Amino acid sequence: MIDWEPLILTFKLAFITTILLLVISIPLAYWLAYSKSKLKPIFETFVSMPLVLPPTVIGFYLLVAFSPSNAFGDWLNNWLGLQLVFSFEGLLIASIIYSLPFMVHPIQAGFSNLPTSLIDMSYVLGKSKTTTLFKVLIPNIKTSLLTGIVLAFAHTIGEFGVVLMIGGNIPGKTKVASIAVYDKVESLDYAAANTYSLILFALTFVILLMVYVINGGYLKQQK
């Protein structure tokens, strides 16, 4: 009998992570796309680091930072009442950091590919930067937003190293599906591991297929 709790927890984590990443990534991608600041390459590098760093490295430094034995972790615990190590909240922060480039990069590319005349015309009509962003630019990068949302969601579902380091393997709290697969393999329960893996494979395949179908149809309409 399969335990559905790790799957439910996985999709809960992926859903909340994706929503928060969308809120964070739109203004960040907008700034990265149009900023002329000399600090821009530094910020782009930090955003892209999760693409090349081993997940265990990110997880290790987050574990050290959030640990109550560390000054920052102690401050979080004593002043804000946050115990982020081996908690869902810790998993959420780790997931946001680890999946950040998968949301930011498609949105940044969408902004960069828009003609600057859209912004110029909006300003000429007296629209503010905020109005231009939400009323002019964002409606014209729907495919980029969809791509970022799906990539971030799917990437969060597949996380292993980061969630293992910061969350461990606590049933109902931090034991997500990828950890459950590892746990079942370790206990030689290959049937259960196969069931979890097939469910994750099928769902991520369907999600990605829908994106390609929707994006393909949208591009044809544009032509």
N, C-alpha and C positions, 0 to 999 in steps of 0.2 A: 504494500500500500504506500503510495507516494505521499510525502509530506508537502503540502502546497504552501506552507508558511514561507520557505525561502523564496519561492517564485513571487508570492504576493509582496514580500519585503523588497525584492529586486525591482519590481515595477513601481512600487511606491517611491523608492529611492530615485529611479530613473525619471519619473514624472516630476517630482519636486525639483530635482537637479536641473532638468530641462527648463522649467518655468523660471527658476532663479537665474540660470545662465542667459536666458533670453533677455531678461531685464538688465542684466549686467553688460551683455555683449553688444546690444544695439548702440548705446552711447560710446562704448569703447571702440567698436568697429568704425563708427562715424568719425571719431577723433583720429584714429589711425589712418583712415582713408584720405582725410583732407588736411590733417595737420602738417605744418611745415617746421615744427619744432625740431631742434637738434637732438632732443631726447627721444624722439620717435623710434629710432632703431633699437634703443635700449628696451623700451616697452614692448616692441615687436618681438625681441629676443626672449623676454620673460614670458610672454604669451605663448610662444612656440616651444619653450623648453620641454613641456610634457610630451611632445612628439618624439623627442630623442632621448630623454632621460629614462632609465629603467624605472618602472613603477615602484619597485622596492626602495629606490633612492628617495623618491618623493614621499613614500609612506614612512620611511625611516625618519626623515627630517620633521615631518608632521608629528610623528610619535614623540620625538624629542621635544618639539615645541609645545605640544599639548600636555606633556607629562607634568603631574603636580610637583615633581622634584625639580622642574625647570622654573625659572622666575616668571616667565610668561604664563606657563600652565598653572602655576600657583596663584597668579593674579586672577586668571580666569575662574579658578575654582573658588577662591576666597571672596573676591569682590563681585563677580557676576554669577556665581553659583553654577558655572558650566564645567562639567566633567566630560571632556571631549574624547578622551582615550577610551576605546571599547564602548562606544555609544553610537546611536544612530545619527546624532548631530555631528559627531566627528566624521562619520562616513560621508555625510552630506557635504561638509566643507572640503574633504579630500576629493570627492567626486567633482565638485565645481572646479577645483583647481586642475584636476587631471583632464577633464573634458573641455576646458575653456577654449583651446585652439580649434576644436571641432565645431564650435559654434561661432567663434569670432571670425575665422578665416573666410568661410563662405559669405558672411554678411559684409565683411570688409571688401571682398572681391566684388560683391553686388554694388556697393556704393561706388567703388573705383571705376566700374564699367559704365556708370551712368554719365550722360553728357553734362558737362558743367553748365550748359545753357539752361537746364532745368532750375538749377539753383539761382542763376543770374536773373531769370525771368521772375522767379518767386520773390526775390529781393526787390526787383523793380516794382512789383505790385504791392510792395510794402509789407510783405510777410516776414515774421520773425524767424530766427534760426530754428526755434522749436517747432513752429508751425510748418516750416519748410521740411523739417525732418519727418514729422508724423503725417503730414497731408500730401507731400509731394514725393519725397524720396522713398520712404518705406513702402507705399503702394506700388512702386515700380521695381521692387526687389523681392517680390513674393516667392519666386523660385529659390532665391538665395536663402531667404528665411526658412523655407520648408526644408531645404537641404541641411542647414545648420541645426534645425530642431531634430531632424531624424538622425543625423550623425551623432549629435550629443546624446540623444536618447539611447541609440543602439550601442554607443561606446560605453555608456554607463552600465548598461546591462552586462556587457562583457568584461567589466573590471574584475581583476583578481588580486594582483600584487599589492595595490594601494589599499584595498579594503581589508585584505588579510593583515597587513601591517598595522593599520590604525584601528580596525574593528575586531580583529580576531574571529572567533567562531562561536558566538553566543546565540543559541536558538531563540528566535522571536525578536532579536534585538539587532544583531549584526551579521547573522548567518544568511547571506544572500545566495542566489542560485549557483554562482560560480564556485563559492566556497563549499556548497553542498555537493557539487560534482566531485571536487577534490576530496572531500570527506568520505564520500561513498567509494571512490577509487582506493583510498587508503585502507578502508575496511574491507576491500575486495568485493563490495556489493556492486558489481558491474551492471546489473540489470537496472538498479535505481539510477546509477550514474548515466546510463544510456537514455533513460526516460527524461531526466532533467536536460540532458544535452540535446535530445531531439526536440523538446519543447522550445528551448532557446533558439535552436537552429531554425525551426519552422517559423517562429514569430519574427525573428530578425530578417529572415528571407522575405516574408510577406511585407514587412514594413519597408524594406529597401526597394522591393519590386514596385510597390505603390508609388514611391517617390519618382522612380524612373518613368513610370507610366504617366503620372500627373505632369511631371516636368516636360516629358516628350510631347504630350498633348498641348500644353501651354505654349511651347515653342512653335508648334505648327500653327496655332491660332495667331501668334504674333506675326508669322510670315504671311 
